[in-house]
Amino acid sequence: MNGVERGAASDRLAGGERVDVEVGLECTHERFDLILAMDKSNRAGLLGLARTPAQRGKIRMLREFDPQRDDLEVPDPWYGGQSDFEQTYQIIERSVRGLLEALERGEV
C-alpha cells in the first residue's frame, strides 16, 4: 500500500499507516514537510537517506522546539526508573508544544 515496502522494522505514521523504517523513509522524505529526530543517531540515519539538500532541510531535532532544552537529544528512559520516563514525557510534551507554537507563527 502507498508503494511502501513492509518489513519487520515498521512504525505507525499519522493516520495509522505503517511504513518500513528502513525502506519507507526514502519515500517519506518526499511525502512530508518536516521530519523530526529524537536523537543524533536518528538524525544521522535520516540524513543518510536524504538524496537532496531540500530533503536534508526537512530533518530537524524535536528538541529544537523545547524552550528549556539543555541538549538536542531526547533521553532514552528505557533503563531508568519511573522518573526517567516522566522526564522524557515532559521533554516531548514541551517540544511538541514549542513545535505547534512555531508552526502557528509560520517559523516552520
Buried (B, 14 or more C-beta within 10 A) or exposed (E): EEEBEEEEEBEEBEEEEBBBBBBBBEBBBEEEEEBBBBBEEBBEBBEEBBEEEEBBEBBBBBBBBBEEBEEBBBBEBEEEEEEBEEBBEEBBEBBBEBBEEBEEEEEB
